[in-house]
Amino acid sequence: MKSLRSLFVAAGLGLASLVPSAALADLSDILARGTINIAVPESFPPFGALGMEGEHQGYDVDVAKLIAADLGVDLNIVPVSSNQRIPYLETDRVDLVISSMGANPERAKSIWFSSAYAPFYSGAFAAADLDLSSVADLSGLKVGVTGGALEDLELTRTAPEDAEIIRFGDNAATLSAYQSGQVDVLVTGNTVAAELAANNPDLSVDVKFIMRDSPCFIGVKKGNSDLLQWVNVFIMHKTLGGELNELSQQWFGQPLPPLPTL
């Protein structure tokens, strides 16, 4: 298996060779302008939302700040909803989209994607002293999950027969069951677990293993090959240097898992 370092080096150096040679010299335009316009989530904590003082905050917001600082330009934050992300990029209202966006073939028809920069996954969460490393280890345990969710479908398919899967009607009931000790293991999205941990600092909510990985990517307008290559080098640098892991610990309460390349 390739190391994380080799994967990011391949992303940073290889993706630029896949784009047309006639692509725009967009990075120089941003540097000349002295400002970068970056779309961030409008109301999707912990990735992005308005804080108590009316300021934008979250994982994606902090990544945007790091990018502007490394470029040496001012940052103009543009809050967006999910359906605004690609149109804003295509119409030059923003230079980058950093808004918890997953990559898929349909979206890739319209825009380019960077290497992965953020964790977004469904996982198994439990107390720090509970030894779990795979779905097979759920044997004999009570596992709480929201019925009908993607996590429920994955558990139904992969959990051992003697795991007691307890399904609840909504996320609130599932989280309450874990808080009260009704279940040993919580299976949910990492952002849900992060919010639970943030609201209950005395509760042990450690990630044990990832069940379904769906990382986030930075969106770049088609043709902007200089900017795409710069962003990939930025992600590699901040991953190897630990800055992205620090932000993951701050906003998700969990270390950054190994990030795949696009």
N, C-alpha and C positions, 0 to 999 in steps of 0.2 A: 504493500500500500504506500502510495506516495506520501511524503511528509507534508505538513501544512505549509512549511516554507517553500517547498518545491512547487506546490499547487499555486501559491500566490505569485511566485516568480513567473510561472507559466502564464498566469492570467495577465500580469502586468506587461510582459514582453510579447506575448503571443497574440492577444486580441487585436492589437493595432495592425497586425499583418493580415487580418481577416477583412479589413474594411477597404473600400475603394481608395485609390491613391489620390483621387480628385476631391476628397473630403475637405470640408471647410477648416481653415486655420482659426477656429473659434476661441481657443484658449487665449490667444493674443488679444482678441477683442475684449474679453473680460478684464484682462490685465490693464489694457489701455483705458477702459472705462473706469476702473477702480472700484467696481461694485459687482457683486454676484447676486442674482435673484434665485432663491431656492424655495421650492414648494415643500411645506411640511404639513403634517396632519392637523386638521382643524379641531377635532374633538375625539382623539383616539389615544388616551393615556394607556400606558406610560410612554408611547412613542411621541405624542405631541398633543398639547391642549393648552388652554389659558390657565395660568396660575392665579393664586389669590389676589395678586397685585395687578392682574391684567396683562402680565408678560407671558410670552410663549415659552413653554418648557417641555422637556421630555428627551428621550434618547435621540430621536431624529433631529430635534432642535440643536442638541449639543454636537451631533456629528456635523451639522451645517455650520456651526460656529467654528469647529476645528478646520473645516475646509476653507472658510474665509480667512482664518488666521494664517494657514499655511500658504495660501495664495497671496497674502498681504493686501487684501482688498476689503472693502466694507461689505457687510451682509445685509441684504434686504430679504426679510422673511415674508413669504407669501402663503398664508394658510389656505389649504384646499380640502375639499371633500373628495371622496374616492373617485367619483365620476369626472372630476375636473383635472385629475393628474395628467393624463395623456394629452387632452386638448390644450392645456396651458403650455405644455412643452412644445407641441407641434406649432403653436401660434406665437412662440417666442415671448410669452409672458413670463416664463421662468427659464433659467439656464439648466437647472437640475431639478429632479424630483426625488426628495428623500422623505418618503411617506409610506413606510411599512408596505412596500409594493412587492408582490411576488412576480416572478417571471414565468411566462408561459408562451407557447407558440403563437397564440392569437395576438397578444400584446407586442410580441417581437416583430410583427408585421409593420407596426407603426413607429416603434422607438427602439433604441439600443439599451442594453442593460450592462451594468458594471458587474464585477465580482460581488459575491454576497458580502454584506456589511453588518447584518443584524440577525439575531436569533428570533425565529418564530416557529414554534413547534408544539406538538402535543406530547406530554410526558407523564411519567409516574412520579409523584411527589410523596414523601413520607418523612417521618422523624429521622434525625441525623443518625441515631443508633440502630436503625433498622437496615439490615444488610440486603440490598436489592441491586441487581445489575442487569437484569433482563426480564422479559415477560414470564419466563419459566419460573422465576423466583416468586411469583405471585401465588404459587401453590399453597393452599391452606390459609390464605389471608383474605380479609374482607376488603373489597376494593370498591370505592365509591366513584360513580360516574353519572353524568347527566344523560338520561335515557334519550336515544335517538340521535345524539350528537355523533360527530365523526369519531370521537374517542370511543364511544360505545360500540360502533361498528367494528373498529379495529380490535377492541378487547374481545368481542364476541368471536372474532375470527381466530385470534391467536392465544388467548388465555388458556392455561391448563384447566382440565375439567374440574379439579377440586378447588379452584379459586372461587370464592363467593362474591360474585359481582352483584352489587346493590345499586339499582338504578333509581335516580331521583328525577322529579318533574322539571327542575330548572337548576341553574348554576347556584343560586342562593341556597337551595336545599342541600345540594351536594357539598358546598363549602361548610355549611352548618354541621353536617354529619361528620366531616373531618375534624372540625373544631371541637366537637363534643366527644370525640373518640369512638363514635359509632362505627367508623371504618378505619382500617389500618393504613390504607393507601388511597391517595387522591389521584385520579387520572383526569387531566384537564389541559387547557392551553397554558403556555408559560406566562402570558400576560395576566391571566386570571389568578394563577398561583402567586405571581409577583404582587398583585394587589392585596391578596389575602395575607401575605407575609408582611406587607407594609402596614396594614391596618391592625395586625396582631403581632407586635414585635416579640412577644414571649412564646409564640407558637413556632415549632420547628417545621419548616416546609422546605426540605431539601430535594433537589432534583435527583432522581435515582437513575433513570434512563429515558431516552427519547423514543417515543413510539412512532411518531410521524413528523418528518422534518419538512418545513416549508419556509426557508429563510427569505430575507428581504434583500432587494437589489436597488441600486440607485438608477433612476431613469435618465438617459441622455438623448438629446435629439439626434435623429439619423443624420449622418454627415459630419458630426462633430467629433472626429477621430482624435484630435489633439486632447480635447477635454476628457474623452473616454479613457485614453491611456493614462492621463494624469490622475484621474479618479482611481483607477485600478492600482497605480503605484501608491497613492494615498492610503487605500484600504490595506494593502500589504504592509506598509510602513506602520500604520496605527495598530494593526493586529499583532505584528511581531514586537512592536514596542510596548504593548500592553494597554494603550489608551482605550481601545474599544472594549477590552475586558473590564477596565475600571468603570466605564459607562454602563456596561451590562450589569455589573455588581450594584451600581447605584440605582438603576432604574428597574431592573428585573429581580434583584436580590439573588442572582445566580451568576456563576462564571460563564463566560462566552464559550459555547460549544465549538468544536472544529467547524469552520465555515467552508462549504464547498464552493468551487468556482462555478461560473455559469456554463 
